[in-house]
């Protein structure tokens, strides 16, 4: 079912729609800037579940390790992610999120950091009128063990 949210055009247009997945197209453009955005059925506002992943071991082959902030299962699409690692630069992402098969969205952000050091990692998300945050402290020394444990760990954020 197609719902037209708003329509302003001086002449009729014809669009052929066919069944597909939301990954097939995100936007369709007609003529000079007429845009049709196909979205999943409206859902209630759902805040993101935040996870933090950090490098478990010293990289090999000159690869640069990265800390990743993952926002998952949120709706609607617009989100701003911020990732801070103690002693390193901050990165912010406002890039479009991707839609998952269940109609929710997923976005991620990463920041290159040295592995094997003790760091405070802060992953923040601004979504709708809410602010979500996850703090993770990594340990120095044998980061391989800590990293592998952390990769399976999900920290779900609450409203701040």
Short mmCIF file of the C-alpha atoms (twelve columns), coordinates in Angstrom:
data_MODEL
# 
_entry.id   MODEL 
# 
loop_
_atom_site.group_PDB 
_atom_site.id 
_atom_site.type_symbol 
_atom_site.label_atom_id 
_atom_site.label_alt_id 
_atom_site.label_comp_id 
_atom_site.label_asym_id 
_atom_site.label_seq_id 
_atom_site.Cartn_x 
_atom_site.Cartn_y 
_atom_site.Cartn_z 
_atom_site.pdbx_PDB_model_num 
ATOM 1   C CA . UNK A 1   0.000  0.000   0.000   1 
ATOM 2   C CA . UNK A 2   1.369  3.421   -0.944  1 
ATOM 3   C CA . UNK A 3   0.534  6.453   1.152   1 
ATOM 4   C CA . UNK A 4   1.204  9.897   -0.316  1 
ATOM 5   C CA . UNK A 5   2.375  12.095  2.543   1 
ATOM 6   C CA . UNK A 6   2.495  15.286  0.500   1 
ATOM 7   C CA . UNK A 7   2.116  16.041  -3.179  1 
ATOM 8   C CA . UNK A 8   2.742  19.339  -4.944  1 
ATOM 9   C CA . UNK A 9   3.170  19.240  -8.686  1 
ATOM 10  C CA . UNK A 10  1.701  21.232  -11.550 1 
ATOM 11  C CA . UNK A 11  1.061  18.281  -13.857 1 
ATOM 12  C CA . UNK A 12  0.267  14.602  -13.362 1 
ATOM 13  C CA . UNK A 13  3.090  12.084  -13.124 1 
ATOM 14  C CA . UNK A 14  2.979  8.353   -13.599 1 
ATOM 15  C CA . UNK A 15  5.030  6.000   -11.470 1 
ATOM 16  C CA . UNK A 16  5.123  2.241   -11.755 1 
ATOM 17  C CA . UNK A 17  5.690  0.549   -8.420  1 
ATOM 18  C CA . UNK A 18  6.518  -3.089  -8.024  1 
ATOM 19  C CA . UNK A 19  6.933  -5.328  -5.037  1 
ATOM 20  C CA . UNK A 20  10.455 -5.476  -3.697  1 
ATOM 21  C CA . UNK A 21  12.417 -5.101  -0.524  1 
ATOM 22  C CA . UNK A 22  13.303 -1.833  1.135   1 
ATOM 23  C CA . UNK A 23  16.921 -2.457  0.166   1 
ATOM 24  C CA . UNK A 24  16.079 -2.272  -3.559  1 
ATOM 25  C CA . UNK A 25  15.654 1.497   -3.576  1 
ATOM 26  C CA . UNK A 26  15.817 4.149   -0.963  1 
ATOM 27  C CA . UNK A 27  14.780 7.097   -3.130  1 
ATOM 28  C CA . UNK A 28  13.359 7.567   -6.592  1 
ATOM 29  C CA . UNK A 29  13.807 10.825  -8.498  1 
ATOM 30  C CA . UNK A 30  11.453 12.017  -11.239 1 
ATOM 31  C CA . UNK A 31  12.410 14.978  -13.421 1 
ATOM 32  C CA . UNK A 32  14.110 17.956  -11.828 1 
ATOM 33  C CA . UNK A 33  14.147 17.127  -8.158  1 
ATOM 34  C CA . UNK A 34  10.736 15.526  -7.662  1 
ATOM 35  C CA . UNK A 35  11.470 12.928  -5.017  1 
ATOM 36  C CA . UNK A 36  9.502  9.852   -3.976  1 
ATOM 37  C CA . UNK A 37  10.679 8.276   -0.745  1 
ATOM 38  C CA . UNK A 38  9.370  4.801   0.000   1 
ATOM 39  C CA . UNK A 39  9.317  4.093   3.725   1 
ATOM 40  C CA . UNK A 40  8.204  1.144   5.791   1 
ATOM 41  C CA . UNK A 41  4.822  1.272   7.469   1 
ATOM 42  C CA . UNK A 42  4.861  3.913   10.195  1 
ATOM 43  C CA . UNK A 43  6.014  2.598   13.549  1 
ATOM 44  C CA . UNK A 44  6.130  4.099   17.002  1 
ATOM 45  C CA . UNK A 45  9.262  6.049   17.846  1 
ATOM 46  C CA . UNK A 46  11.813 3.504   19.076  1 
ATOM 47  C CA . UNK A 47  15.158 4.515   20.564  1 
ATOM 48  C CA . UNK A 48  18.389 2.827   19.475  1 
ATOM 49  C CA . UNK A 49  20.126 -0.062  21.196  1 
ATOM 50  C CA . UNK A 50  23.779 0.952   21.442  1 
ATOM 51  C CA . UNK A 51  26.749 -1.436  21.319  1 
ATOM 52  C CA . UNK A 52  30.465 -0.697  21.492  1 
ATOM 53  C CA . UNK A 53  33.144 -2.886  19.904  1 
ATOM 54  C CA . UNK A 54  36.851 -2.239  20.339  1 
ATOM 55  C CA . UNK A 55  40.047 -3.813  18.990  1 
ATOM 56  C CA . UNK A 56  40.878 -7.061  20.775  1 
ATOM 57  C CA . UNK A 57  44.493 -7.467  19.659  1 
ATOM 58  C CA . UNK A 58  47.392 -5.608  18.129  1 
ATOM 59  C CA . UNK A 59  46.663 -5.510  14.403  1 
ATOM 60  C CA . UNK A 60  48.672 -7.422  11.854  1 
ATOM 61  C CA . UNK A 61  49.543 -6.434  8.301   1 
ATOM 62  C CA . UNK A 62  49.571 -2.704  9.109   1 
ATOM 63  C CA . UNK A 63  45.791 -2.625  9.607   1 
ATOM 64  C CA . UNK A 64  44.536 0.258   11.730  1 
ATOM 65  C CA . UNK A 65  42.274 -0.978  14.553  1 
ATOM 66  C CA . UNK A 66  39.023 0.868   15.149  1 
ATOM 67  C CA . UNK A 67  36.466 1.272   17.894  1 
ATOM 68  C CA . UNK A 68  32.899 0.953   16.586  1 
ATOM 69  C CA . UNK A 69  29.659 2.416   17.939  1 
ATOM 70  C CA . UNK A 70  26.588 0.560   16.621  1 
ATOM 71  C CA . UNK A 71  23.031 1.914   16.912  1 
ATOM 72  C CA . UNK A 72  20.458 -0.755  16.111  1 
ATOM 73  C CA . UNK A 73  16.671 -1.254  15.993  1 
ATOM 74  C CA . UNK A 74  15.595 2.404   15.992  1 
ATOM 75  C CA . UNK A 75  12.794 4.285   14.231  1 
ATOM 76  C CA . UNK A 76  12.493 6.783   12.576  1 
ATOM 77  C CA . UNK A 77  15.610 6.977   10.450  1 
ATOM 78  C CA . UNK A 78  17.284 10.238  11.493  1 
ATOM 79  C CA . UNK A 79  20.017 9.798   14.120  1 
ATOM 80  C CA . UNK A 80  23.249 11.490  15.123  1 
ATOM 81  C CA . UNK A 81  26.028 9.307   16.529  1 
ATOM 82  C CA . UNK A 82  29.074 10.489  18.408  1 
ATOM 83  C CA . UNK A 83  32.040 8.347   19.407  1 
ATOM 84  C CA . UNK A 84  34.688 9.543   21.841  1 
ATOM 85  C CA . UNK A 85  37.737 7.611   22.940  1 
ATOM 86  C CA . UNK A 86  39.811 8.978   25.804  1 
ATOM 87  C CA . UNK A 87  42.879 10.715  24.398  1 
ATOM 88  C CA . UNK A 88  41.702 10.575  20.776  1 
ATOM 89  C CA . UNK A 89  39.623 12.677  18.409  1 
ATOM 90  C CA . UNK A 90  35.850 12.581  18.288  1 
ATOM 91  C CA . UNK A 91  33.859 11.612  15.222  1 
ATOM 92  C CA . UNK A 92  30.211 12.373  14.541  1 
ATOM 93  C CA . UNK A 93  27.985 10.801  11.914  1 
ATOM 94  C CA . UNK A 94  24.775 12.211  10.478  1 
ATOM 95  C CA . UNK A 95  24.865 9.970   7.395   1 
ATOM 96  C CA . UNK A 96  21.695 8.074   6.515   1 
ATOM 97  C CA . UNK A 97  21.069 4.857   8.374   1 
ATOM 98  C CA . UNK A 98  20.180 1.618   6.596   1 
ATOM 99  C CA . UNK A 99  16.827 -0.085  6.969   1 
ATOM 100 C CA . UNK A 100 16.717 -3.672  8.227   1 
ATOM 101 C CA . UNK A 101 14.309 -6.369  7.065   1 
ATOM 102 C CA . UNK A 102 11.970 -5.686  10.001  1 
ATOM 103 C CA . UNK A 103 11.601 -1.985  9.097   1 
ATOM 104 C CA . UNK A 104 13.854 -0.578  11.813  1 
ATOM 105 C CA . UNK A 105 17.167 1.174   11.171  1 
ATOM 106 C CA . UNK A 106 20.864 0.556   11.867  1 
ATOM 107 C CA . UNK A 107 23.797 2.976   11.827  1 
ATOM 108 C CA . UNK A 108 27.420 2.770   12.893  1 
ATOM 109 C CA . UNK A 109 30.380 4.996   13.489  1 
ATOM 110 C CA . UNK A 110 34.046 4.179   13.945  1 
ATOM 111 C CA . UNK A 111 37.221 5.816   15.164  1 
ATOM 112 C CA . UNK A 112 40.766 4.475   14.627  1 
ATOM 113 C CA . UNK A 113 42.503 3.882   17.978  1 
ATOM 114 C CA . UNK A 114 45.532 1.944   19.199  1 
ATOM 115 C CA . UNK A 115 44.652 -1.447  20.665  1 
ATOM 116 C CA . UNK A 116 46.037 -2.859  23.882  1 
ATOM 117 C CA . UNK A 117 45.618 0.385   25.832  1 
ATOM 118 C CA . UNK A 118 43.196 1.219   28.601  1 
ATOM 119 C CA . UNK A 119 40.600 3.667   27.279  1 
ATOM 120 C CA . UNK A 120 37.236 5.103   28.225  1 
ATOM 121 C CA . UNK A 121 34.908 4.789   25.214  1 
ATOM 122 C CA . UNK A 122 31.735 6.889   25.047  1 
ATOM 123 C CA . UNK A 123 29.104 6.143   22.405  1 
ATOM 124 C CA . UNK A 124 26.262 8.684   22.228  1 
ATOM 125 C CA . UNK A 125 23.149 8.854   20.067  1 
ATOM 126 C CA . UNK A 126 20.721 11.735  19.599  1 
ATOM 127 C CA . UNK A 127 17.448 10.389  18.268  1 
ATOM 128 C CA . UNK A 128 14.219 12.363  18.123  1 
ATOM 129 C CA . UNK A 129 14.115 14.269  21.440  1 
ATOM 130 C CA . UNK A 130 16.160 11.694  23.385  1 
ATOM 131 C CA . UNK A 131 19.829 11.270  24.238  1 
ATOM 132 C CA . UNK A 132 21.312 7.783   24.677  1 
ATOM 133 C CA . UNK A 133 24.787 6.983   26.000  1 
ATOM 134 C CA . UNK A 134 26.984 3.946   26.665  1 
ATOM 135 C CA . UNK A 135 30.331 4.120   28.488  1 
ATOM 136 C CA . UNK A 136 32.794 1.230   28.233  1 
ATOM 137 C CA . UNK A 137 36.228 1.060   29.835  1 
ATOM 138 C CA . UNK A 138 38.714 -1.194  28.078  1 
ATOM 139 C CA . UNK A 139 41.655 -2.680  29.942  1 
ATOM 140 C CA . UNK A 140 45.308 -2.670  29.025  1 
ATOM 141 C CA . UNK A 141 47.485 -5.753  29.074  1 
ATOM 142 C CA . UNK A 142 45.935 -8.837  27.506  1 
ATOM 143 C CA . UNK A 143 43.321 -7.061  25.425  1 
ATOM 144 C CA . UNK A 144 42.753 -10.168 23.285  1 
ATOM 145 C CA . UNK A 145 40.683 -11.782 26.057  1 
ATOM 146 C CA . UNK A 146 38.865 -8.567  26.964  1 
ATOM 147 C CA . UNK A 147 38.206 -7.746  23.322  1 
ATOM 148 C CA . UNK A 148 36.729 -11.131 22.544  1 
ATOM 149 C CA . UNK A 149 34.446 -10.881 25.562  1 
ATOM 150 C CA . UNK A 150 33.438 -7.359  24.555  1 
ATOM 151 C CA . UNK A 151 32.605 -8.376  20.997  1 
ATOM 152 C CA . UNK A 152 29.786 -10.545 22.318  1 
ATOM 153 C CA . UNK A 153 28.605 -7.919  24.780  1 
ATOM 154 C CA . UNK A 154 25.760 -5.537  24.041  1 
ATOM 155 C CA . UNK A 155 25.123 -2.589  26.294  1 
ATOM 156 C CA . UNK A 156 21.646 -1.208  25.811  1 
ATOM 157 C CA . UNK A 157 21.376 2.484   26.545  1 
ATOM 158 C CA . UNK A 158 18.643 4.214   28.428  1 
ATOM 159 C CA . UNK A 159 17.369 7.776   28.225  1 
ATOM 160 C CA . UNK A 160 19.623 10.337  29.760  1 
# 
